Amino acid sequence: MSYPSKEQGSKHSTPGKLTFIGSSVGLGVVILAMMFFHIYEKNIPEYEGYTEASFLNFIWRNKENIFYLDLTFNEDESERLFHWSNSQGKESPPWMGVHQNRDVDVPLGEPLGMVFRFQNSDGNLYLNTRYPGMVSVSGHFKVHGISGPNRGFYSVILRSVAIEDI
């Protein structure tokens, strides 16, 4: 099969269309690569683990920053989050508590503990609820609100941050 030459005045040039599509896809890949490079260039703090004292300390140190969480909840918290995620916004998100280890002296001005929850109307929040007893969440977050202390505990609301907003 031969393609019509340009002199023949063909309206449909397949090689030209393929070149356009190829360069569009290539440009899209370059833009995505630049976005991800820009995000990781910022040295975003990361926490991976469970809701324990180290999580409390991480949130307290990064309460002004955007941070990355890969958080796994204990069985009780998982059950409450699983129930909330299945309520489709009809219920308020559950509060979950974290406290400092009892055998550690907490410096004056730092929290003894915190209760936290995710913002209710957060369209970017994705909970992995595949297993009801082991719910996890991962993504970029920031502290949306903090109040306290009340008997040494702070109340914290976390909001997810879309990757394009970083």
RAGIQUI-V139289 format. One line per field, one symbol per residue. ss: DSSP state (H for helix, E for strand, - for the rest). phi: phi as a letter, one per 40 degrees, with the letter a starting at -180 (. if undefined). A space follows every 50 residues. Layout:
BEGIN
ss=???
phi=???
END
This chain:
BEGIN
ss=-----HHH-----HHHHHHHHHHHHHHHHHHHHHHHHHHHH---EEEEEE --HHHHHHHHH-----EEEEEE--HHHHHHHHHHHH---------EEEE- ------------EEEEEE--------EE-------EEEEEEEEEEEEEEE --EEEEEEEE--HHH-
phi=.bccccccgccbbddcccccccccccccccccccccccccccfccbbbib cadccdcccccbcbbcbbbbbbcccccccccccccccfgcbccccbbbbc cccbccddgcccaabaaccccccccbccbcbdcacbaaicbaccaaahcb fgbbbbbbbcbcdccc
END
